[in-house]
Amino acid sequence: MWLRDELLKSIWHAFTALDVDQRGKVSKSQLKVLSHSLCTVMKIPHDPVALEEHFKDNDEGPVSNHGYMPYLNRFILDKVHDDFDLLEFNKMCWTLCFRKNMTNKYLLISNDDAFKIWCIFNFLSEDGYPLVIIIEEIEYFLRKLMEAMGSCWSEEKCVDYKFQLDMKSCLSVWELIELVGMGYFSKGLNHQTLSMGITEVFQELIMDVLKQGYMMKKGHKRKNWTDRWFVLRPNSLSYYVCEDLTDKKGDLILDSNCSVESLPDKEGKKCLFIIKCTDKSLEISASDKKKRQEWIQAIQTYIQLLRLGLPSPHREARLRRRELRQRQQVEQEELEERMKQLQAANENKQTQLEAMRKKMEEAAAKAAMEEHWRKKTQTDLQDRYRLDLEREKMVRQQMEEQVALKASELEQYLQRVRELEDMYHRLEEALEDERQAKHDEEVMHKLQARLLEEETAKRAELEQIHLQQQRALSQTQAEKQELVAERLAKEKDLQAAMLHLERLESERQGALQQYEEVSRKLERAANKTKTWKDKVAKHEGLVRLIQPGHKGPQRITNWGPASFTDAELELRKKSWQDRKNQAAQAQ
């Protein structure tokens, strides 16, 4: 049974031709005529009542293709059998549509050749509507046509024609007829050759004629040899009186049990072969061995297709071409989808890298700000240490001046004591300054420890960013190699940041060494102060460190609490009395 899709293509042309206003709808009266004609050609009993019943709920005017399709499937195509003439069916549909669409009167082909091209178009066109034939099938048909005409295929003309089509990758049936009829690919060939080529392609693709030609057949009754025109189709081998196919003399039905084999020469006939079937056999004589081998191979091919349950070779080839195009389309869609995914992933990576770059810039700005504050703090500390040193130097100079003053005024004991007490208070202030310096040293140690912790945290953060950058770059390296340059640039920036951190570390070490040097200077100053106090105490015998007093009652002098114990006072009185006596004796 013919495929329903191929029947629908011819009916679609007829339906479209009845659509005079180009609105996609046809009047019910025209549909009745079309349905009656289809039933007549396809040998189906026509039921006009069924059409009225089907459209009784739709009285709003013309009927669209979608509205006519359910009726067509149910009451016509579902009842089709294999006993109708497909060629007559196609001619009826062609008659309805060609007068309306054949506008070019200067074609090199006849209406019969145009009808054959129309049938070939229906066979090679895509299954979607409106019907079109893609450029690959056009090239397949034109190659077949040029081969049938015995002409060489011109690849340059094909490329030039594709260039003329530009973005248009398919043709309608009337554009295809005009392409062949204008002789673009058959220049230099006469009309008869073009018509014979179209007929040969039509017989192969539409009439399923695999091979045809003259051979001699041995009769069944009289056993005489007669020339006949043989035509090989998928399930039969027919023979006619001549090649116009008007007088058919018989058929040999082929099935899976048939066989073909060559025979030795006999009865003066050469190149013999026999076809054995279940009901009868047929002895045939070819013109030469090449023809005999071609016919044997063609018949064996059809028998093998019948055994495998496959369609004719050109139908199988059409299915393979369509499957190949579908696979290519699916692969193209998958490739486009993959490219979209890769593009989205690349954009995502670019976004991540941009965010990472911004984070690194923020981190660098933050590090620069912290470095600025660190330098400012270090400068403040240095200024404070310098002021402390200057103040200590001033204190030391004052102490030296006081020592000189004390040495010149040894005779005035009480004045000396007051000055020494004043000097003692100043020494206490120096000690307080020393303690403050030690406290500042501890604060500096804590500040340096905090800076060290912040630098360690920043180093860890930069190393983490570096690791994340390396992972991101390693994931996208196989897809986008151009990111390698950007990764190297960021690694250089990271190395510069590391070198900057190392420079900061060296500066911190230098500040620490300066601080240690200042501490040593303070210690030397404190030692010099202590040494000076010891020398003064030894030289004068008056200055000593204040120690906890005696628990007994303190002696009160005119200047307040005494600085000496009773024993020391007695010794001083005795010494003073001795000096006084010596002075009196000397006088």
BELTA-V764426 format. One record per residue. RES is the residue in one letter. PSI is psi in whole degrees, -180 to 180 (NA if undefined). BURIAL is + if it has 16 or more other ideal C-beta (glycine too) atoms within 10 Angstrom, else -. Layout:
BEGIN
RES_PSI_BURIAL ; RES_PSI_BURIAL
END
This chain:
BEGIN
M_138_- ; W_147_- ; L_138_- ; R_-35_- ; D_-37_- ; E_-35_+ ; L_-40_+ ; L_-31_+ ; K_-44_+ ; S_-42_+ ; I_-35_+ ; W_-41_+ ; H_-43_+ ; A_-43_+ ; F_-43_+ ; T_-35_+ ; A_-31_+ ; L_-16_+ ; D_87_+ ; V_-41_- ; D_1_- ; Q_38_- ; R_-1_- ; G_15_- ; K_151_+ ; V_144_+ ; S_157_- ; K_-33_- ; S_-41_- ; Q_-37_+ ; L_-34_+ ; K_-45_- ; V_-44_- ; L_-44_+ ; S_-41_+ ; H_-41_- ; S_-41_+ ; L_-44_+ ; C_-38_+ ; T_-48_- ; V_-38_+ ; M_7_+ ; K_48_- ; I_135_+ ; P_127_- ; H_134_+ ; D_94_- ; P_-26_- ; V_-35_- ; A_-37_- ; L_-44_+ ; E_-42_- ; E_-36_- ; H_-36_+ ; F_21_+ ; K_-26_- ; D_3_- ; N_83_- ; D_22_- ; E_3_- ; G_-148_- ; P_159_+ ; V_136_+ ; S_173_- ; N_-39_+ ; H_-32_- ; G_-31_- ; Y_-24_+ ; M_-46_+ ; P_-41_- ; Y_-43_+ ; L_-43_+ ; N_-43_- ; R_-45_- ; F_-9_+ ; I_-62_+ ; L_-32_+ ; D_-17_- ; K_5_- ; V_140_+ ; H_180_- ; D_5_- ; D_6_- ; F_162_- ; D_111_- ; L_-35_+ ; L_-41_- ; E_-39_- ; F_-44_+ ; N_-37_+ ; K_-38_+ ; M_-46_+ ; C_-36_+ ; W_-40_+ ; T_-36_- ; L_-27_+ ; C_-21_+ ; F_-32_+ ; R_-34_- ; K_-32_- ; N_-18_- ; M_90_+ ; T_-23_- ; N_117_- ; K_2_- ; Y_33_- ; L_153_+ ; L_4_- ; I_158_+ ; S_173_- ; N_-33_- ; D_-40_- ; D_-38_+ ; A_-39_+ ; F_-41_+ ; K_-40_+ ; I_-38_+ ; W_-44_+ ; C_-41_+ ; I_-39_+ ; F_-45_+ ; N_-33_+ ; F_-39_+ ; L_-12_+ ; S_163_+ ; E_165_- ; D_-12_- ; G_159_- ; Y_143_- ; P_153_- ; L_133_+ ; V_159_+ ; I_128_+ ; I_167_+ ; I_-31_- ; E_-42_- ; E_-33_+ ; I_-45_+ ; E_-38_- ; Y_-46_+ ; F_-44_+ ; L_-36_+ ; R_-44_- ; K_-43_+ ; L_-46_+ ; M_-36_+ ; E_-40_- ; A_-33_+ ; M_-3_+ ; G_23_- ; S_158_+ ; C_144_- ; W_131_- ; S_107_- ; E_-31_- ; E_-42_- ; K_-39_- ; C_-45_+ ; V_-41_- ; D_-40_- ; Y_-40_+ ; K_-38_- ; F_-36_- ; Q_-35_- ; L_-27_- ; D_-119_- ; M_-9_- ; K_115_- ; S_11_- ; C_163_+ ; L_153_+ ; S_174_- ; V_-36_+ ; W_-31_+ ; E_-36_- ; L_-42_+ ; I_-41_+ ; E_-37_+ ; L_-45_+ ; V_-40_+ ; G_-26_+ ; M_-8_- ; G_31_- ; Y_-40_- ; F_0_+ ; S_32_+ ; K_137_- ; G_-5_- ; L_146_+ ; N_171_- ; H_-36_- ; Q_-41_- ; T_-43_- ; L_-41_+ ; S_-40_+ ; M_-38_+ ; G_-43_+ ; I_-41_+ ; T_-42_- ; E_-43_+ ; V_-39_+ ; F_-45_+ ; Q_-37_+ ; E_-47_+ ; L_-40_+ ; I_-47_+ ; M_2_+ ; D_38_+ ; V_110_+ ; L_-37_+ ; K_148_+ ; Q_154_+ ; G_168_- ; Y_135_- ; M_167_+ ; M_137_+ ; K_140_+ ; K_131_+ ; G_157_- ; H_-32_- ; K_-58_- ; R_-11_- ; K_27_- ; N_163_- ; W_130_+ ; T_141_- ; D_133_- ; R_153_+ ; W_109_+ ; F_140_+ ; V_121_+ ; L_121_+ ; R_174_+ ; P_-36_+ ; N_14_- ; S_157_- ; L_108_+ ; S_152_+ ; Y_139_+ ; Y_169_+ ; V_-43_- ; C_-178_- ; E_-1_- ; D_-4_- ; L_26_- ; T_-37_- ; D_97_- ; K_129_- ; K_-20_- ; G_171_- ; D_150_- ; L_108_+ ; I_126_- ; L_140_+ ; D_-174_- ; S_-15_- ; N_-4_- ; C_159_+ ; S_160_- ; V_140_+ ; E_156_- ; S_156_- ; L_154_- ; P_160_- ; D_141_- ; K_159_- ; E_29_- ; G_8_- ; K_141_- ; K_168_- ; C_51_+ ; L_150_+ ; F_159_+ ; I_142_- ; I_118_+ ; K_122_- ; C_179_+ ; T_-44_- ; D_-29_- ; K_169_- ; S_163_- ; L_122_+ ; E_133_+ ; I_147_+ ; S_120_+ ; A_168_+ ; S_-30_- ; D_176_- ; K_-35_- ; K_-45_- ; K_-42_+ ; R_-45_+ ; Q_-39_- ; E_-44_- ; W_-42_+ ; I_-45_+ ; Q_-40_- ; A_-44_+ ; I_-42_+ ; Q_-38_- ; T_-44_- ; Y_-38_+ ; I_-40_+ ; Q_-39_- ; L_-39_+ ; L_-38_+ ; R_-37_- ; L_-7_- ; G_30_- ; L_155_- ; P_-178_- ; S_160_+ ; P_-41_+ ; H_-32_+ ; R_-40_+ ; E_-40_- ; A_-39_- ; R_-43_+ ; L_-41_- ; R_-40_- ; R_-42_- ; R_-42_+ ; E_-39_- ; L_-43_- ; R_-40_- ; Q_-43_- ; R_-43_- ; Q_-39_- ; Q_-43_- ; V_-44_- ; E_-39_- ; Q_-42_- ; E_-42_- ; E_-40_- ; L_-43_- ; E_-42_- ; E_-41_- ; R_-41_- ; M_-39_- ; K_-43_- ; Q_-43_- ; L_-39_- ; Q_-42_- ; A_-42_- ; A_-39_- ; N_-42_- ; E_-39_- ; N_-43_- ; K_-40_+ ; Q_-40_- ; T_-44_- ; Q_-43_- ; L_-38_+ ; E_-43_- ; A_-41_- ; M_-39_- ; R_-42_- ; K_-41_- ; K_-41_- ; M_-39_+ ; E_-42_- ; E_-42_- ; A_-40_- ; A_-41_- ; A_-41_- ; K_-42_- ; A_-39_+ ; A_-40_- ; M_-44_- ; E_-38_- ; E_-39_+ ; H_-45_- ; W_-36_- ; R_-44_+ ; K_-39_- ; K_-43_- ; T_-42_- ; Q_-40_+ ; T_-42_- ; D_-42_- ; L_-42_+ ; Q_-41_- ; D_-41_- ; R_-43_- ; Y_-38_+ ; R_-40_- ; L_-40_- ; D_-42_+ ; L_-42_- ; E_-40_- ; R_-40_- ; E_-39_+ ; K_-41_- ; M_-41_- ; V_-42_+ ; R_-41_- ; Q_-41_- ; Q_-42_- ; M_-39_+ ; E_-41_- ; E_-41_- ; Q_-37_+ ; V_-43_+ ; A_-39_- ; L_-39_- ; K_-36_+ ; A_-35_- ; S_-19_- ; E_41_- ; L_-29_- ; E_-28_- ; Q_90_- ; Y_-48_- ; L_-37_- ; Q_-37_- ; R_-41_+ ; V_-44_- ; R_-41_- ; E_-39_+ ; L_-38_+ ; E_-43_- ; D_-41_- ; M_-35_+ ; Y_-43_- ; H_-40_- ; R_-36_- ; L_-38_+ ; E_-41_- ; E_-38_- ; A_-41_+ ; L_-39_- ; E_-41_- ; D_-38_+ ; E_-42_+ ; R_-39_- ; Q_-38_- ; A_-40_+ ; K_-39_- ; H_-42_- ; D_-35_+ ; E_-42_+ ; E_-43_- ; V_-41_- ; M_-41_+ ; H_-44_- ; K_-43_- ; L_-42_- ; Q_-37_+ ; A_-42_- ; R_-42_- ; L_-39_+ ; L_-41_- ; E_-43_- ; E_-41_- ; E_-37_+ ; T_-44_- ; A_-42_- ; K_-40_+ ; R_-43_- ; A_-41_- ; E_-44_- ; L_-39_+ ; E_-39_- ; Q_-43_- ; I_-39_+ ; H_-42_+ ; L_-44_- ; Q_-40_- ; Q_-42_+ ; Q_-41_- ; R_-44_- ; A_-42_+ ; L_-36_+ ; S_-31_- ; Q_-35_- ; T_1_+ ; Q_-41_- ; A_-27_- ; E_-43_- ; K_96_- ; Q_-17_- ; E_-15_- ; L_-11_+ ; V_-41_- ; A_-41_- ; E_-39_- ; R_-40_+ ; L_-38_- ; A_-42_- ; K_-34_+ ; E_-37_- ; K_-41_- ; D_-40_- ; L_-41_+ ; Q_-38_- ; A_-40_- ; A_-39_+ ; M_-43_- ; L_-37_- ; H_-40_- ; L_-42_+ ; E_-39_- ; R_-39_- ; L_-39_+ ; E_-42_- ; S_-38_- ; E_-39_- ; R_-40_+ ; Q_-40_- ; G_-41_- ; A_-39_+ ; L_-41_- ; Q_-40_- ; Q_-40_- ; Y_-42_+ ; E_-38_- ; E_-40_- ; V_-41_+ ; S_-41_- ; R_-39_- ; K_-42_- ; L_-41_+ ; E_-41_- ; R_-38_- ; A_-43_+ ; A_-40_+ ; N_-41_- ; K_-39_- ; T_-45_+ ; K_-42_- ; T_-42_- ; W_-42_- ; K_-40_+ ; D_-42_- ; K_-42_- ; V_-42_+ ; A_-41_- ; K_-39_- ; H_-44_- ; E_-33_- ; G_17_- ; L_-35_- ; V_135_+ ; R_165_- ; L_144_- ; I_124_- ; Q_163_- ; P_133_- ; G_174_- ; H_148_- ; K_-17_- ; G_177_- ; P_134_- ; Q_152_- ; R_136_- ; I_127_- ; T_-178_- ; N_-20_- ; W_15_- ; G_-163_- ; P_138_- ; A_151_- ; S_1_+ ; F_157_- ; T_171_- ; D_-42_- ; A_-44_- ; E_-40_- ; L_-40_- ; E_-43_- ; L_-39_- ; R_-39_- ; K_-44_- ; K_-44_- ; S_-41_- ; W_-38_- ; Q_-42_- ; D_-44_- ; R_-36_- ; K_-43_- ; N_-43_- ; Q_-38_- ; A_-38_- ; A_-42_- ; Q_-39_- ; A_-33_- ; Q_NA_-
END
